[in-house]
Amino acid sequence: MYLVISALSLHPIFINPRGYRGYDTTGPIPMSIQTLTFHEMWDINKGDTQKPQEVDRGMIRSILVSVGNAKHEVAAFEYALNLAKGLNAFLVCAAFPGEIEDEEKFNPDLLAAETFVTVREECREAGVRYETSVVPGKRAPEICRMGRMVDLIAVGMPEEIKTKGLELIYNEIDDILIDSSKPVLVVHENCLELTRILIVHRGDNYSDRALELATELSERLNVELTGLAIADTVPESNSIAKDMLTYFRFRGLDVEVDTELGFTVANIIETADKKECDLIALGASRRGKLYEAIFNSTTDTVAKLANRAVLVCK
């Protein structure tokens, strides 16, 4: 994939090496790609983008969302669209159809035409800068590859996974959470509200990242925060809670922080239920793929079982 930086939005435009450009997937472009000028970029995208806007300097300036017609994909797009609008972020809406058997007959216009009509209409209505792209190949690796060029990845989680034993242990979302180098937002089908965020901290660097990112979301989207410090001993959990409170005071926020013993699925989900949080932010697992395939991690299980959105940070 080649990367061209747009003078219009200062965001990357994804160009598939097979020749399909991102914005409208309207067909092949020359393989010799040159840097586009402001006027050239405006000509390419006129009618599909808004006037140039000031680039936001927050932690989340661009979001990749996997779109499609399934309920969980629609939910992921709606959630990402609301985030992009609230954060003034650029939204990359990509369809991942999987591996294409006959690439010569591959037509990106037909493959995602219906989905992209809705996507474009809603993005324009919301005033969100966006691009659309069809990306063939294995879904999880392609999502992670494209995710390296954005600040946040949003994917949907089908509700039926909760009743499928093998997929609950290991499925595509595990690959994305393990391999992604960027924060991943897992969106469940019926959980589109965002009024309170539960920040889970277990004293590691990934939890620090979740703390920073969730705090920025709280400040910029005007949502409430609740902290949860988790460790194996009381002194450790109290120490983490103290550090969290110090950070919140530094940011000028008054946030309640609870403590729990044991980094378990029950502790996290039950606290989210009790505090009425509709988003859980926590650090990614540090386990390898072999461990995940056999045992699964607390983080990944929370992402699958929580009846709310889950933000997994690295």
Secondary structure, 3 states (H helix, E strand, C coil): CEEEECCCCCCEEEECCCCCECCCCCCCCCCCCCCCCHHHHHHHHCCCCCCCCCCCCCCCCEEEEECCCCHHHHHHHHHHHHHHHHHCCEEEEEEEEECCCCHHHCCHHHHCHHHHHHHHHHHHHHCCCEEEEEEECCHHHHHHHHHCCCCEEEEEECHHHHHCHHHHHCCHHHHHHHHCCCCEEEEECCCCCCCEEEEEECCCHHHHHHHHHHHHHHHHHCCEEEEEEEECCHHHHHHHHHHHHHHHHHCCCCCEEEEEECCCHHHHHHHHHHCCCCEEEEECCCCCHHHHHHCCCHHHHHHHHCCCEEEEEC
